[in-house]
C-alpha cells in the first residue's frame, strides 16, 4: 500500500502537532515528520475521523505550519534487534550513533512489547551475589527482580550501579551469558561517560548495549528510550537465552518528560502535575522484568531515580516503590559520615529476598541474621535519639552496647571499598561478629542452635 | 448470523467512540475493530457510544467496525472455577498461554470454563418436582475440597421436566427443563450473570461469627466477622501483600477469591507456585483446591483492571449462594480507583479530589456493600457469607488521601500498617494504636462459647497494657527508661513481651505462620499471668531485676515458636515453670520479711 504524505499542519502546541483530514491512520502509529531537509519521528497519540494528534520525539522547534510534511508509516514504533546490538551505542529511539554500520540482520519489534501472561511467569529465586554486604546480607538481589536505587543529587548511585554490574554473579555458574542494557534518559555527559568507561575497564563493554538520551537531547525522545532498551533486553533474554541486567537512569527525567507531554495534551493532572496514569505507565516498563517458565534467560532491572529534594513520598519514588520489588535507598546522612556505599538500610527492602535466601540458596541462618541486624539497627536509631537528649552517660548498659554495635555496623558492615567484592559467607560472618556486641538475651530473631554455632559475645574491656 | 455493528470515529487510549450504534445497551459487550478487541459500552449519546476497551488499542483506526453482542458484561459460573487463574474479564490465563504463548496477545479469546470436561453429576430432583430460584438441583465434586452445587438461576421457578439421570456430563448439557408461567427454562451446569448487578438473596443477617485468620494481632485484637469488610492501608513496603497472602492461606473460609488488581506479576506467580504445595490446616487439602485467582497485573490493560473487582465479587456471590463462607481479597483497591480515574480522565469528565471522579465514593461503597452474611435463596433455611478484605495503597503512606478516607467510611475493620514497624521488621506491621474493629462487641459471645469465657477480657487487658506502654514510651523518649518507677518499668517490659512474643508473627515460620485460637488464648493467658504475679511482687517492694529472669522472659518470647498448634498441653509445662519461679520468689520474699 502506498504511504500517503500530508502537507501542512493545523496546529503546533509544545511537542504536539495536529493534522486535519487524514484517513486510514491507526492509534499509536509512527509518523515521519519532514521539514525542508530534516526528518523527525513522531507517534499518533489521539486519532479521530477528522484529525490526528502527533507527538514529535525530537520536539517541534523550527517546524512551521505550512511547509511541514507528515507521512504515516502504517506501523507502531519499532526497533530492530539482533545479537549485533551487543557492544553498540544507540540514540534514545534506537538509531546507531557510534559511527558503526546499521544493524543489518534482525527483526523489528514493537517497543511497547506485550505483557507477560502471569500464568507464564516463573517466580524468581536465584540469588545474585553483588559483593556488597549491605545488599547481599540485607536486601538480596534476585535474578528477574526489579530493584530500584532511590538516590539524590550528589549521592554515589552511579558508582554503586557500576560496582553491582562489575561484581554481580550467580554462584556456580559461568558468566558468559551475561549482558547489560544501559538506558540513559536525560543524564549528564559526565555521568554517561563515567558509566561507559567503567564498563570498558571491566572488559564488559562487548556485552553492553547502550541507549543514550543525554540531558541536552530532545526531551520527548525520553518517552521511548526505556521502552526501546527493554525491547532489546527482552529479545536477548527470551530469544537468545541471556541473563540481562537493565540499568535505567534517571527515571525522574523520564517522568518529567511524561508530565510535559501530558500537560501539552491538556490532560487532567493528578499529584504534582503528573498525569493520573503515571502508575500504569511506569508499571508497563518495570513489569517487563522477570523470568518465564521453560525459558532460560532473564531480565533484571535496576532503575535509578533521584528523589526530588530527597523526598521519598514524591510521586516518582512513591509509585515506583509500589511497583518494584523493593528499593535500595541511599542516605545523605551516611554519605556525610563518609560511609560508602551510603545505603540507608531501614527504608530499604528486597521483597523477593525471602524465597531466594536461606538453606539451599545462601545459608540457613541468613534470614534470621538479616532480620536480627535490621531489628538491632532500628533500636540503635532510638537509642541515638535518646542519647542526643539525655547524653550517652545516662544510658543504660544495654543501650550503650547498642550504640557500640551501631557504630561498628556502619564502619565495618555497611562500609566497603569500591573494588571490594565480599562473598556471602564473608558478609554473614561479619554480621555475626557484629552481633557479638550485643548480649545473647537481645537476640530473639535467631534460633538457639544458631546462637550456639555462630554467636561469640564480645566482652567489654 | 449477521450481527449489528457501528463504526469507530475516535480513539484515545483505552477509550473508543463509535457511531451508528443505535440499539446497543449500556454496559453491553462489544467487539472493537478488525482485531475484535473486547470492550464495554460506558456512555450512550444519540447513536454514538463510548466504549472502554479491555485490550491495548494500538493500531486501531477510525472507520473500523464495532460489533454488538446483545449481552451485558457477564461472568460464566459453573464447575471449573476453583483452582483457575483468570484475567480481569474472566479469560483463563492458562488457556491463553497455550493459545498465544508467554506474552498476552490481543484479540485472543477463550471460554472461561472448559466445555470438554466431563463432570460427575449427582441430580437431586425428580420429574414433576416444584423447584424455586436458588434451589440446589444437582451436585458436582469440583475438587477434593469443594462440592459445587448447581442452582436454579435467580428469578426462575416452576415444575421440573426432562430430568437427566445422574452421570457424566459436559458443561452445556441441559440437566432439566423448568416449566413456569413465563415459559420453559433450560438448566445447564453453568449460568451467566452480569458483573455489575449484585446477585439476589433473601435477607441480610447480623455478623455473629469471626473469620478466624490465624493471625494473632487480627484475631485477638481486631477480629473481622464472616460477612465483614476490612481495609488494609499502608505505604509501599509495609507488608500489605504478605498480609493478604497470609489471610488467603489461613482464613477459615470455604472459598478464597484473590484479586490481584494492578499489582506485580511475580506476586501472582508466587501464589500460583506456593498454594498447591500448602495444605489447609483444617481440611488437610491443598489450598489451591479452594482458591480462585484473578490476575490483572499493573501492566495489563487498565480498563480490565476496573472490571476485575466486579468479576471477582460476582464469582464470590455465586459461591455464597451455595451456602459457603467466601473470603475475597482485593489487592489493591487503590489501583482500581486509579483505573476509574484514568478512564474518567479520558472521558474528559470533571474531576473531584486529586483528579478522581466524583463517583469514587459511591463506587467504593457499592463494592464493600456486596460483602455480608445473608440468608440465601432456595427452600432450605441456609446462610452464606462474603468477607471482603481490601488493600489500600495510599500515595506517600498518607491516610488522608481520597481512597483511604472514602474506604474508611464503608468498612468496619481497619488494619493500619505502620511504616516504622515495617522498618524495624516487626511483621505483621499492623499498628495496634491506629487500627480498629467494630465487630469486637458482636463477636464476644462467639469467643466466649468457642474459645474461653475470659478471652475477650484478656484481650482488653493486653490492649490496655499496650496503650499504657505507648504513653510511657513518650516519657522514655525524653528521659530514658531508668527514671520510671518499677511498676511502670514492668509494664514496658511486659508490653515488649507482647510486641515481640505475641504481636510479631512470621509468615515464613513453619510453626507460627498459622496460630490456632486456643493457642492464642493460652499464650495471652500465660503472659498476663506473668504480669499479674510479677506486679504483685513489685507492689510488695521486690526489685524488678528479680522478676525479669532472662530464662523466663525468653520462654515467654519464644513460646509462639516452641509450642506447635497441635501440642497445646505443652503450655501446662510452661505455666508450671513460671508458677514455680514465682512461688520461689514469693517464698524468698516472705522469709526475707520474717527475718
Interface residues (C-beta under 8 A of the other chain):
Chain A: X23 X24 X25 X26 X27 X28 X29 X46 X47 X48 X49 X76 X110 X112 X113 X114 X115 X116 X117 X118 X119 X120 X121 X122 X123 X124 X144 X238 X267 X268 X269 X270 X271 X275 X276 X277 X279 X280 X283 X284 X286 X287 X288 X290 X292 X293 X295 X313 X314 X315 X318 X319 X321 X322 X323 X325 X326 X327 X346 X347 X349 X351 X352 X354 X355 X367 X371 X374 X375 X378 X379 X382 X385 X386 X389 X390 X394 X395 X396 X399 X441 X444
Chain B: X9 X10 X11 X12 X13 X17 X56 X57 X58 X59 X60 X61 X62 X63 X85 X93 X94 X96 X97 X101 X102 X103 X104 X105 X106 X235 X236 X237 X260 X262 X264 X265 X266 X268 X269 X270 X272 X273 X295 X297 X298 X299 X300 X302 X335 X338 X339 X341 X342 X345 X348 X351 X354 X355 X393 X395 X396 X397 X398 X423 X424 X425 X426 X476 X477 X478 X479 X480 X481 X482 X500 X508 X550 X553 X554 X557 X558
